[in-house]
Amino acid sequence: MLRLALRSARAHWRRFVLTATAVLVGVAFVVAAFVLTDSLADSIRNLLKETAGRSDFVVRAATGSNGGPGGVFGGSRAGVPETTLPQLAAVPGVAAADGIVSGPGQLLDKEGSSGAFDFTLISNWPDEPDLFGVRLRSGAPPTSDEDVVLDAETASERGLSLGDRVRVATRRGIIDARISGIAEQRGTGLITAASILAFSPTRAADLVGVPGWYSVVNVRMQPGADAAAVQSELRRVGGAEVSVFSSEALLDAAQADIEEELTNFVGLLLGFAGVTLFVSAFLIWNTFTIVVAQRTRELALLRAVGAGRRQVALSVVGEGLVVGVAASAAGIGVGVLLGIGLQRLIVALGVALPLDEVVFQPRTAVLGAAVGVGVTLVSVIGPARRATSVPPVAAISSIDATPTRRTLGRPIVGSILLVAGAVVGARALSQPAEPVEPRVQGVALGALLVFLGVAGVARFLAGPIVSVIGAPVRRMGVAGRIAARNSVRNPRRTASTASALMIGLALVATTLVVGESVRTAIRGGLTRSVTADVVVDSGSVAPFDAASIDQIAAADGVAEAVPMSIARSDTVGGPGRLTITTGDVDQMVSVVDPEMVDGRLPTGDDEIAVNRRWANDKGVALGQELTLRGGDETKVLRVVGVYQRRELYDDTFAPSAAIEGLLGVEPAARLVFVRTGPDASPSSVASELARVVAGIPNSSAEITPDFVDGRTGSVDIIISIVNVLLMFAVLVAALGIANTLALSVVERTRELGLLRAVGMSRRRMRRMVRLEGVLIGTFGGILGLLVGVGFGAALVEALPTENAELTMPWARLAVLLVVGSVLGIVASALPARRAGRLDVLTAIAEE
């Protein structure tokens, strides 16, 4: 029977091309996900190991209450006093110790601009370069305030060389510098993704640090020294204000963070692969069901010559196994190529990670093969069981082995799943609004059950729905009437084909509904919150200085200009690093309402307000005290209010006086909100302010509606990315329509030949098959829209009201329905062509 299955699959390979393609796409997604993430993890791990091998300990500002190392690099710019460095270097067993200050910047081009995400690491050139994994390739270290060392990769990309002048945007303004040296990196951890500009220690401290302080100090031990004793002594010398971590601990923490992020990324790609394979299962089931029906006499002959039911079933399963193995093998190869392509895309986007090596683990091949073969075998079990019902007597007469009895097993199971899905979803939505994750997970589980339930009862929906949407088709003459009848001749097959399309389109519809609802909530919240007429945005690392704010306030038509600044501070024994929106509280809330939900506004210099979602995540409550630290200074702030809007106020907000005196925690003005005079046009004022701030890279001045639209633009990007990935599942569903129609043409060869014999033209024959595709595609589109809109509405209900407000994008949903019909036309093109080319005499003679 195995030999028979192999020969049959080889002889009729054209029947299984589209089926194998569907499996191939799903397996390729699985393999690409693991190839990409394994390669990324290996590259970053090697970089981190290189860093860990160059220093043994890292000394930096004391961490929060969790006591862990957190990220690879410290937080506070005022982390370790310079006066402590000689004491650390003098600790017995220490071979070398060197400090560094670092912070973000932007290397500007010759026109004085830079990409919004083109960030640069600004630091000092260390006295011990090897501790930080860098070395000078040419030139000299920076000695004056205008000298800078640039990494070789950036110099090559920008066409820069020794002696060239560059402009750099920093948090303390834009400066000019001369390239005194070109350096190369030898594994400096995660910062290899950014270009590096190294200044003299005093200049770097002025630009991104705090004079007299280091961000971190790296320490290397002498050979043979006792690591535990050295670490203990470093902690004693550093005092309670610093933490001392081994490089291995930092490496482990960084790897844990990386693996968590990569796990999320793998989960995303595997989710799309799962959707694609789920849709593929319908295609496989349909294909083998039709093939079994076409091979009635062949299977009956096997029974007549002594083959048992089990052997017949195994022959069909064997064909499925052949298809699954071949498709999985091809999918593994395509997945590796896709993973390599994604690596190259990451490099092209400017992430300078050494992704030259492709990591292909045995686990990846095993999972890819298991998924592809497993989905195929599970999907072919039903048709294989149906094949055993072919009686031996069918060998002497051409009969259709497809059961005509409408069994109620599948519809009953489908109805049960529908009810279970509705109950699970309703129960999830009845849970408390916080936390959100259980509600979303419950709705997702309910949606999966609903998908399966709709697929189970879809055959009972096919007749009524196709009858309605087929009314215009029936007016298209004989071809239209026959197409409408053919579409419901086998409702089980039509439902299965349409269900595959339903799943893909339903998920696309869900993302459209959720995305539009999130955008509406953000836009509505910002529109309610921002009462200014014009918003001026610095748009880059360089903030607005006092002179720029004065120029904005003095511009024609400006009645009031309110700056909003951002500062960052470490906490002692608290939730870690804080992002604080600061300024004149009364003025800020007059132009941007934070929407307080509990407590009151912070007005004193020892008060702070927190965002509700952030407070829930960090366990911060009203009345709690937070100890902020900057250098050797601390301030205790009491939480007096909780607010809802986070788009402009970040995690917390407080008066400027609340952070005064904290070293390295000075605010940077990012936004200025402007009220125009009664006779001034906001558009004209925005144009004038754009001219005023033109010297600041990536800055802008927009009227409030345009600013709000820009803030919601990222939602459209996310929706587009998700829908592009989901379209793979939709395309697989289109392959299902094409395959069903193509095999149906073969199955109905004599019928089509008789239609040609009684006068149907080739053109009408092609039209008939195309109209069948349109009806199946439209039926699937209707089911997809109904399920997708329902799922989307449930997800919106599961999200907090400030994050999503139910909104239906009717125009785009209508386009999605049209997409279903168009896919039906496209998928039916080749089957229609084949039907039109049938030879009449040969078709009539077909048995």
C-alpha positions in Angstrom: 0.0 0.0 0.0 2.9 2.3 0.6 4.3 1.7 -2.9 0.8 2.3 -4.3 0.6 5.6 -2.4 3.9 6.7 -3.7 3.0 5.8 -7.3 -0.4 7.4 -7.0 1.1 10.7 -5.6 3.7 10.7 -8.4 1.2 10.0 -11.1 -1.3 12.7 -10.0 1.2 15.2 -8.6 -0.6 18.1 -10.2 -3.6 17.6 -7.9 -1.5 18.3 -4.9 0.6 21.2 -6.1 -1.5 23.9 -4.5 -2.0 21.8 -1.3 1.7 21.4 -1.0 2.2 25.1 -1.6 -0.1 26.0 1.3 1.8 23.7 3.7 5.1 25.1 2.4 4.1 28.6 3.3 3.2 27.7 6.9 6.4 25.6 7.4 8.5 28.4 5.9 7.1 30.9 8.5 7.9 28.5 11.3 11.5 27.8 10.1 12.1 31.5 9.3 11.0 32.5 12.8 13.5 30.2 14.5 16.4 30.8 12.0 16.1 34.6 12.4 15.7 34.6 16.2 18.4 32.0 16.7 20.8 34.0 14.5 20.0 37.2 16.3 20.4 35.6 19.7 23.7 34.0 18.7 25.1 37.3 17.3 24.1 39.3 20.4 25.3 36.6 22.7 28.7 36.6 21.1 28.9 40.4 21.4 28.0 40.3 25.1 30.5 37.5 25.8 33.1 39.7 24.1 32.2 42.5 26.4 32.1 40.3 29.5 35.5 39.0 28.7 37.1 42.5 28.7 36.0 43.5 32.2 35.2 41.5 35.3 33.0 43.9 37.2 30.9 46.9 36.5 30.3 49.6 39.1 27.3 52.0 38.7 24.5 53.7 40.6 22.6 51.6 43.1 19.6 49.8 41.6 16.0 49.8 42.8 14.2 47.5 45.1 14.6 44.4 43.0 18.4 44.5 43.5 19.0 43.0 40.1 21.4 44.3 37.4 18.6 45.4 35.1 20.0 46.4 31.7 23.6 46.1 30.5 24.3 49.8 31.0 23.5 51.9 34.1 20.8 54.5 34.3 21.9 57.6 36.1 24.4 60.0 34.4 25.7 60.8 37.9 26.4 57.2 38.9 29.9 57.0 40.3 32.0 60.0 41.6 35.3 60.5 39.8 37.0 60.7 43.2 36.0 57.1 43.8 37.8 55.8 40.7 41.3 55.9 42.2 40.0 54.0 45.3 38.4 51.4 43.1 41.6 51.0 41.1 43.6 50.6 44.3 41.5 47.6 45.6 43.8 44.5 46.0 43.4 42.2 43.0 42.3 45.0 40.6 44.4 45.3 37.4 42.6 48.2 35.8 39.6 50.4 36.4 38.2 53.1 34.0 35.1 55.2 34.0 32.9 56.4 31.2 30.0 58.8 30.7 27.5 58.2 28.0 24.2 59.5 26.6 22.2 59.8 23.4 22.9 62.1 20.5 22.4 62.5 16.8 25.1 62.8 14.2 23.8 65.4 11.7 24.4 65.4 8.0 25.8 68.3 5.9 22.4 69.9 5.7 22.1 69.8 9.5 19.4 67.2 9.7 19.2 63.6 10.8 16.7 60.7 10.7 14.3 60.7 13.6 15.6 57.3 14.7 19.2 57.8 13.8 20.6 57.8 17.3 24.3 58.0 18.3 26.0 57.1 21.5 28.0 60.0 22.9 30.7 59.1 25.4 34.3 60.0 26.5 37.3 58.2 25.0 38.4 55.9 27.8 41.9 55.7 29.2 41.6 51.9 29.0 39.9 51.3 25.6 40.2 47.5 25.9 37.9 47.5 28.9 35.1 48.9 26.6 36.0 46.8 23.5 37.2 49.7 21.3 40.5 50.5 19.8 41.9 53.4 17.7 42.4 52.5 14.1 43.8 55.8 12.9 44.4 59.3 14.2 44.6 60.3 17.8 42.4 60.4 20.9 40.4 63.6 21.6 42.5 66.1 23.5 40.5 69.4 23.1 36.8 70.2 23.4 36.4 70.2 19.6 38.0 66.8 19.0 35.9 63.7 18.5 36.6 60.0 17.7 34.1 58.4 15.3 33.6 54.7 14.7 34.9 53.3 11.4 31.5 52.0 10.2 29.8 55.3 10.6 32.7 57.1 9.0 32.5 54.8 6.0 28.7 55.2 5.6 28.8 59.0 5.9 32.0 59.4 3.8 33.9 61.0 6.6 37.6 61.0 7.3 40.2 62.4 9.7 40.0 66.2 10.0 36.4 66.5 8.7 34.0 68.7 10.6 30.7 67.3 12.0 27.7 68.6 13.8 26.2 66.7 16.7 22.8 67.2 18.4 22.8 66.6 22.1 20.5 67.1 25.0 22.4 70.3 25.7 22.3 71.7 22.3 24.0 71.3 18.9 27.8 71.5 18.7 30.6 71.4 16.1 33.5 69.0 16.3 36.5 67.8 14.3 37.3 64.1 13.7 40.6 63.4 15.4 40.5 59.7 15.2 38.7 56.7 13.7 38.0 53.7 16.0 36.7 50.3 15.5 34.5 48.3 17.9 35.4 44.9 19.1 32.2 43.8 20.7 30.7 46.5 23.0 27.4 44.9 23.8 24.2 46.3 22.7 25.6 49.7 21.8 27.0 48.3 18.6 23.6 49.0 17.0 24.5 52.7 17.2 27.4 54.8 16.0 29.8 56.1 18.6 31.1 59.6 19.1 33.8 59.8 21.8 34.9 63.2 23.2 37.4 64.2 25.8 36.2 63.4 29.4 35.4 67.0 30.3 33.6 67.6 27.0 31.6 64.4 27.2 30.6 65.3 30.8 29.4 68.7 29.6 27.4 67.2 26.7 25.8 64.0 28.2 27.0 63.6 31.7 27.6 65.4 35.0 31.0 67.0 35.6 32.8 65.0 38.3 30.8 61.8 37.8 30.9 58.6 35.7 27.9 56.7 34.4 29.7 53.4 34.9 33.2 52.2 35.9 34.6 49.0 34.4 37.0 46.9 36.4 39.4 44.1 35.4 41.0 41.8 37.9 44.5 40.6 38.1 45.1 37.0 37.1 44.5 34.6 39.9 42.6 37.1 42.1 39.7 36.0 44.2 36.6 37.3 42.5 34.4 37.2 45.5 36.9 39.1 47.7 37.5 41.7 45.0 33.7 42.3 44.5 33.2 42.6 48.2 36.0 45.1 48.6 34.7 47.1 45.6 31.3 47.3 47.2 32.9 48.5 50.5 34.9 51.2 48.7 32.0 52.3 46.6 29.6 52.6 49.5 25.8 52.2 49.6 25.3 54.6 46.7 26.7 52.2 44.1 26.1 48.6 43.0 28.9 46.2 41.8 27.9 43.5 39.4 30.0 40.9 37.8 30.1 41.0 34.0 28.6 37.5 34.0 25.6 38.7 36.0 25.1 41.6 33.5 25.5 39.2 30.6 22.9 36.8 32.1 20.5 39.7 32.7 21.0 41.0 29.2 20.6 37.6 27.7 17.4 37.1 29.7 16.0 40.4 28.4 17.0 39.5 24.8 15.5 36.0 25.0 12.3 37.5 26.4 12.0 39.9 23.5 13.0 37.3 21.0 10.5 34.9 22.5 7.8 37.5 21.9 9.0 37.9 18.4 9.0 34.2 17.7 5.5 34.0 19.2 4.3 36.6 16.8 5.7 34.9 13.7 4.6 31.5 14.9 1.1 32.9 15.4 1.0 33.9 11.7 2.4 30.5 10.8 -0.4 28.9 12.9 -3.1 30.9 11.1 -1.6 29.9 7.7 -1.5 26.2 8.6 -5.0 26.4 10.1 -6.2 27.7 6.8 -4.1 25.1 5.0 -5.9 22.3 6.9 -9.2 23.2 5.1 -7.5 23.2 1.7 -5.9 19.7 2.4 -9.2 18.3 3.6 -11.0 19.6 0.5 -8.4 18.3 -1.8 -8.3 14.8 -0.5 -12.1 14.7 -0.3 -12.4 15.5 -4.0 -9.6 13.2 -4.9 -11.3 10.3 -3.1 -14.5 11.1 -4.9 -12.7 11.1 -8.2 -11.0 7.7 -7.5 -14.2 5.8 -6.7 -13.6 3.0 -9.2 -9.9 2.8 -8.3 -10.6 2.4 -4.6 -13.4 -0.1 -5.3 -11.1 -2.2 -7.4 -8.7 -2.3 -4.5 -11.5 -3.5 -2.3 -12.6 -6.0 -4.9 -9.1 -7.6 -5.2 -8.9 -8.1 -1.5 -7.7 -4.8 0.1 -9.3 -4.2 3.5 -10.8 -1.0 4.7 -7.6 -0.3 6.8 -5.4 -0.8 3.8 -7.5 1.6 1.7 -7.4 4.2 4.4 -3.6 3.8 4.7 -3.2 4.3 1.0 -4.9 7.7 1.2 -3.0 8.6 4.4 0.2 7.5 2.6 -0.5 10.0 -0.2 -1.0 12.7 2.4 2.2 11.7 4.0 4.1 12.0 0.7 2.6 15.5 0.2 3.4 16.5 3.7 7.0 15.4 3.6 7.7 16.9 0.2 6.0 20.2 1.2 7.8 20.3 4.6 11.2 19.7 3.0 10.6 22.5 0.5 9.2 24.7 3.3 12.3 24.2 5.4 14.5 25.3 2.5 12.3 28.3 1.8 12.2 29.2 5.5 15.9 29.3 5.7 16.1 31.6 2.7 13.3 33.8 4.3 15.2 33.9 7.6 18.3 35.1 5.7 16.3 37.7 3.9 14.9 39.0 7.2 18.4 39.2 8.5 19.5 41.2 5.5 16.5 43.5 6.0 17.5 44.2 9.6 21.0 45.1 8.5 19.6 47.3 5.8 17.5 49.1 8.4 20.7 50.2 10.1 21.0 47.7 13.0 24.8 47.0 12.8 24.8 43.5 14.2 27.1 40.9 12.7 24.5 38.7 11.1 26.8 37.0 8.6 26.3 33.5 10.1 23.0 31.7 9.8 22.1 29.6 12.8 20.1 26.5 11.7 19.6 24.2 14.7 18.3 20.6 14.4 15.3 21.6 16.5 14.2 24.0 13.7 14.2 21.2 11.1 12.4 18.8 13.4 9.7 21.4 14.3 9.2 22.4 10.7 8.9 18.8 9.5 6.6 17.9 12.5 4.3 20.9 11.9 4.0 20.3 8.1 3.6 16.6 8.2 1.4 16.7 11.3 -1.1 19.3 9.8 -1.3 17.3 6.6 -1.9 13.9 8.3 -4.5 15.4 10.7 -6.3 17.0 7.8 -6.3 13.8 5.6 -7.8 11.5 8.3 -11.4 12.5 7.4 -11.1 11.9 3.7 -9.2 8.6 4.4 -12.1 7.4 6.6 -14.5 8.3 3.8 -12.5 6.3 1.3 -13.2 3.1 3.4 -16.9 3.5 2.6 -16.4 2.9 -1.1 -18.1 -0.5 -1.8 -16.4 -3.1 -4.1 -19.4 -3.1 -6.4 -18.4 0.5 -7.4 -15.7 -1.1 -9.5 -18.2 -2.2 -12.1 -20.2 1.1 -12.3 -19.2 4.7 -12.0 -20.7 6.0 -8.8 -19.9 9.0 -6.6 -18.5 7.7 -3.4 -19.1 11.0 -1.7 -21.8 10.5 0.9 -25.0 12.3 0.1 -26.5 11.9 3.6 -26.3 15.0 5.6 -24.8 13.7 8.8 -25.4 15.9 11.9 -22.2 15.1 13.7 -20.2 18.0 12.4 -23.0 20.6 12.7 -23.8 19.5 16.3 -20.1 19.8 17.2 -20.0 23.2 15.5 -23.0 24.4 17.4 -21.5 23.3 20.7 -18.3 25.1 19.8 -20.2 28.2 18.9 -22.0 28.3 22.2 -18.8 27.4 24.1 -16.9 30.3 22.3 -19.7 32.8 23.2 -19.7 31.6 26.8 -15.9 31.8 27.2 -15.8 35.2 25.6 -18.6 36.6 27.7 -17.1 35.2 30.8 -13.7 36.8 30.0 -15.4 40.2 29.4 -17.3 39.9 32.7 -14.0 39.8 34.6 -12.6 43.0 36.2 -11.1 45.6 33.8 -7.6 45.1 35.4 -5.5 43.3 34.5 -6.2 43.3 30.8 -4.2 40.2 29.7 -6.7 37.6 31.1 -9.6 39.3 29.4 -7.8 39.5 26.0 -6.7 35.8 26.3 -10.2 34.7 27.2 -11.7 36.6 24.2 -9.0 35.1 21.9 -9.9 31.5 23.1 -13.6 32.3 22.6 -12.8 33.5 19.1 -10.9 30.3 18.2 -13.9 28.2 19.4 -16.2 30.5 17.3 -14.0 30.0 14.3 -14.3 26.3 14.6 -18.0 26.5 15.3 -18.8 28.6 12.3 -16.7 26.2 10.1 -18.8 23.4 11.5 -22.2 24.9 10.7 -21.2 26.8 7.6 -22.7 24.1 5.3 -26.2 25.0 6.6 -25.4 28.7 5.9 -24.1 28.1 2.4 -27.5 27.5 0.8 -29.4 30.6 2.2 -26.5 33.0 1.8 -25.4 31.9 -1.6 -29.0 32.0 -2.8 -29.2 35.7 -1.7 -25.8 36.8 -3.1 -26.4 34.6 -6.2 -29.5 36.5 -7.3 -27.6 38.9 -9.5 -25.5 36.0 -10.9 -28.6 34.1 -11.9 -29.6 37.0 -14.1 -26.4 36.5 -16.2 -28.0 33.8 -18.3 -27.5 30.1 -18.3 -23.9 30.3 -17.1 -25.0 32.3 -14.1 -27.9 30.0 -13.2 -25.7 26.8 -13.4 -22.9 28.5 -11.4 -25.3 29.4 -8.6 -26.6 25.9 -8.4 -23.1 24.4 -8.6 -22.0 26.6 -5.7 -24.6 24.9 -3.4 -24.6 21.4 -5.0 -22.1 20.2 -2.4 -22.6 22.6 0.6 -20.0 20.8 2.7 -17.3 21.4 0.1 -18.4 25.0 -0.5 -18.5 25.7 3.3 -15.0 24.2 3.8 -13.5 26.2 1.0 -15.2 29.4 2.2 -14.3 28.7 5.8 -10.6 28.9 4.9 -11.1 32.3 3.4 -13.3 33.3 6.3 -10.5 32.8 8.8 -8.0 35.0 7.0 -10.4 37.8 6.2 -11.9 37.6 9.8 -8.5 38.2 11.3 -7.8 41.1 8.9 -11.2 42.6 9.8 -10.4 42.2 13.5 -7.2 44.2 13.1 -9.0 46.9 11.2 -11.7 47.2 13.9 -9.2 47.1 16.8 -6.8 49.5 15.0 -9.5 52.0 14.2 -10.9 51.8 17.7 -7.4 52.3 19.2 -6.8 55.2 16.9 -10.2 56.7 17.7 -9.4 56.5 21.4 -6.0 58.1 21.1 -7.3 60.8 18.7 -10.3 61.4 20.9 -8.2 61.5 24.1 -5.6 63.9 22.6 -8.3 66.1 21.1 -10.0 66.4 24.5 -6.7 66.7 26.3 -4.9 69.2 24.1 -6.5 72.7 24.1 -3.6 74.6 22.6 -3.8 75.8 19.0 -0.3 74.9 17.8 2.2 72.3 19.1 5.9 72.7 18.5 7.9 69.5 18.7 11.7 69.3 19.0 11.5 65.9 17.3 15.0 64.8 18.2 17.6 64.5 20.9 18.3 68.2 21.0 15.6 69.9 23.1 14.4 73.5 23.0 16.7 75.7 25.0 15.6 78.8 26.9 16.4 81.1 23.9 14.3 78.9 21.6 11.4 79.0 24.0 11.7 82.8 24.3 11.7 83.1 20.5 8.6 80.9 20.2 6.8 83.0 22.8 7.8 86.2 21.0 6.6 85.1 17.6 3.8 87.0 15.9 0.4 85.7 16.8 1.5 83.8 19.9 -0.5 84.7 23.0 1.0 82.0 25.3 3.7 79.4 25.0 3.9 76.6 27.6 6.9 74.2 27.5 6.6 70.6 28.6 9.9 69.0 29.6 11.0 65.4 30.2 13.5 64.2 32.9 14.7 60.8 34.0 15.7 59.8 37.5 16.6 56.6 39.4 14.7 55.7 42.5 16.0 54.3 45.7 14.2 51.1 46.8 11.4 52.0 44.4 10.1 51.0 40.9 13.4 51.6 39.1 14.0 54.4 36.6 11.3 57.1 36.3 10.4 59.2 33.3 9.0 62.5 34.6 7.1 65.1 32.7 7.8 68.4 34.4 7.2 72.1 34.1 4.8 74.6 35.5 1.9 72.3 36.5 -0.9 75.0 36.3 0.2 76.1 32.8 0.7 72.5 31.6 -2.8 71.3 32.6 -4.3 74.4 31.1 -3.1 73.3 27.6 -2.9 69.5 28.2 -5.4 67.9 30.5 -4.0 64.7 32.1 -7.6 63.5 33.0 -7.1 62.9 36.8 -8.9 59.8 38.0 -7.9 59.9 41.7 -6.3 62.4 44.0 -5.3 65.8 42.9 -2.6 67.7 40.8 0.9 67.8 42.2 1.6 71.4 43.2 4.2 71.2 45.9 7.9 70.6 45.4 7.6 67.3 47.2 4.6 65.9 45.2 4.2 63.8 42.1 1.3 62.3 40.1 1.5 58.9 38.4 -0.2 57.3 35.4 -2.8 54.7 36.3 -1.5 51.9 34.0 2.1 52.5 35.1 1.1 52.6 38.8 -0.8 49.3 38.4 2.2 47.6 36.7 4.7 48.9 39.2 2.5 48.5 42.3 2.6 52.2 43.2 -0.4 53.5 45.2 -1.8 56.9 46.1 0.0 58.3 49.1 3.1 56.2 48.6 6.5 58.0 48.8 9.1 57.7 46.0 12.8 58.5 46.7 14.5 60.0 43.6 18.2 59.9 43.3 20.6 62.0 41.3 24.3 61.6 42.1 24.6 61.9 45.9 21.4 63.9 46.2 18.0 62.4 47.0 14.4 63.8 47.2 11.4 62.2 48.6 8.1 62.8 46.6 4.7 61.7 47.7 2.2 60.4 45.2 -0.8 62.8 45.4 -2.7 62.0 42.1 -3.4 59.4 39.5 -4.1 60.3 35.9 -5.3 58.5 32.8 -3.7 60.1 29.7 -0.2 58.9 29.0 0.4 60.0 25.4 2.0 63.3 26.5 2.5 63.0 30.3 4.6 59.7 30.3 4.8 57.6 33.5 4.7 60.5 36.0 4.6 64.3 36.2 5.6 66.8 38.8 6.5 70.5 39.2 10.0 71.5 38.1 10.9 72.3 41.7 10.4 68.6 42.6 13.6 67.6 40.7 15.8 70.6 41.3 19.1 69.8 42.9 19.3 66.2 41.6 22.5 65.8 39.6 22.0 64.7 36.0 18.2 65.0 36.3 17.8 68.3 34.6 14.6 68.6 32.4 14.7 68.9 28.6 12.0 70.8 26.8 10.5 68.5 24.1 7.2 70.2 23.4 5.9 73.7 23.5 2.1 74.2 23.4 1.0 77.5 21.9 -2.2 79.5 22.2 -2.7 82.0 19.4 -4.1 85.5 19.7 -7.7 86.2 18.9 -6.9 87.7 15.5 -4.2 85.2 14.6 -4.6 82.2 12.3 -3.3 78.9 13.9 -2.0 77.8 10.4 -0.1 81.0 9.9 1.3 80.9 13.4 2.4 77.3 12.9 4.2 78.3 9.6 6.0 81.1 11.4 7.0 78.9 14.3 8.3 76.2 11.9 10.7 78.9 10.6 11.7 79.9 14.1 12.7 76.4 15.1 14.1 75.4 11.7 17.7 75.2 13.2 16.7 72.2 15.4 16.9 68.9 13.5 13.6 67.1 12.9 11.6 69.9 14.7 8.1 70.8 13.6 5.3 73.2 14.3 1.7 71.9 13.6 -1.8 73.0 14.3 -3.3 70.7 16.9 -5.4 68.5 14.5 -2.3 67.7 12.4 -0.3 67.0 15.6 -3.0 64.5 16.8 -3.0 62.8 13.4 0.7 62.4 13.5 0.5 60.8 17.0 -1.9 58.2 15.7 0.1 57.4 12.5 2.0 54.6 14.3 -1.3 52.7 14.7 -1.7 52.6 10.9 1.9 51.3 10.5 1.2 48.4 13.0 -2.1 47.6 11.3 -0.4 47.5 7.9 2.4 45.2 9.1 -0.1 42.8 10.7 -2.3 42.7 7.7 0.6 42.1 5.3 1.5 39.0 7.3 -2.2 37.9 7.6 -2.5 38.2 3.8 -0.4 35.1 3.5 -3.2 33.2 5.1 -5.7 34.9 2.8 -3.6 33.9 -0.2 -3.5 30.3 1.0 -7.3 30.5 1.2 -7.3 31.7 -2.4 -5.2 28.7 -3.3 -7.9 26.6 -1.7 -10.6 28.1 -3.9 -8.4 27.6 -7.0 -7.7 24.0 -6.0 -11.3 23.2 -5.2 -12.5 24.6 -8.6 -9.7 22.9 -10.5 -10.4 19.5 -9.0 -14.1 20.1 -9.4 -13.5 20.6 -13.1 -11.8 17.3 -13.3 -14.6 15.7 -11.3 -17.3 17.1 -13.6 -15.5 16.3 -16.9 -18.5 14.5 -18.4 -21.0 17.0 -17.1 -19.0 19.9 -18.7 -18.6 17.9 -21.9 -22.4 17.5 -22.1 -22.9 21.2 -21.6 -20.5 21.9 -24.4 -22.3 19.2 -26.6 -25.7 20.9 -26.1 -24.4 24.3 -27.2 -22.6 26.0 -24.3 -19.7 28.1 -25.7 -16.2 28.1 -24.3 -16.7 31.7 -23.2 -19.8 30.8 -21.2 -18.1 27.8 -19.7 -15.3 30.0 -18.4 -17.8 32.5 -17.1 -19.6 29.8 -15.3 -16.5 28.6 -13.4 -15.5 32.2 -12.6 -18.9 33.0 -11.2 -18.6 29.9 -9.0 -15.4 31.3 -7.6 -17.0 34.7 -7.1 -19.9 33.2 -5.1 -17.6 31.1 -2.9 -15.2 34.1 -2.3 -18.1 36.4 -1.5 -19.6 33.8 0.9 -16.3 33.4 2.6 -16.0 37.2 2.8 -19.4 37.6 4.4 -18.6 35.0 7.0 -15.2 36.6 7.6 -16.7 40.1 8.1 -19.3 38.8 10.5 -16.9 36.9 12.6 -14.1 39.4 12.4 -16.3 42.4 13.3 -17.7 40.4 16.3 -14.2 39.4 17.4 -12.9 42.9 17.0 -15.7 44.4 19.0 -15.1 41.8 21.8 -11.4 42.7 21.9 -12.2 46.4 22.1 -14.5 45.7 25.0 -11.7 43.8 26.7 -9.3 46.8 26.5 -9.4 49.8 28.8 -11.7 52.6 27.6 -8.8 55.0 27.3 -7.0 52.6 24.9 -9.8 51.7 22.6 -13.2 53.1 21.7 -15.3 50.9 19.4 -15.3 52.3 15.9 -16.2 50.5 12.7 -14.1 51.3 9.6 -17.0 50.6 7.3 -15.3 51.7 4.1 -12.3 49.4 4.6 -14.6 46.6 5.7 -16.5 47.0 2.5 -13.3 46.8 0.5 -12.4 43.6 2.4 -15.7 42.1 1.2 -14.8 43.1 -2.4 -11.3 41.5 -1.8 -13.1 38.2 -1.1 -15.0 38.4 -4.4 -11.9 39.4 -6.4 -9.9 36.6 -4.9 -12.7 34.3 -6.1 -12.3 35.6 -9.6 -8.5 35.4 -9.6 -8.5 31.9 -8.1 -10.9 30.6 -10.7 -9.0 32.0 -13.7 -6.9 28.8 -14.4 -9.8 26.3 -13.6 -12.0 28.3 -15.9 -9.5 28.2 -18.6 -9.1 24.5 -18.2 -12.9 24.0 -18.4 -13.1 26.1 -21.5 -10.4 24.0 -23.3 -12.1 20.6 -22.7 -12.5 18.5 -25.8 -16.2 17.7 -26.1 -15.8 14.1 -27.4 -13.1 13.2 -25.0 -15.1 14.7 -22.1 -18.3 12.8 -23.0 -16.3 9.5 -23.3 -14.8 10.1 -19.9 -15.9 7.5 -17.3 
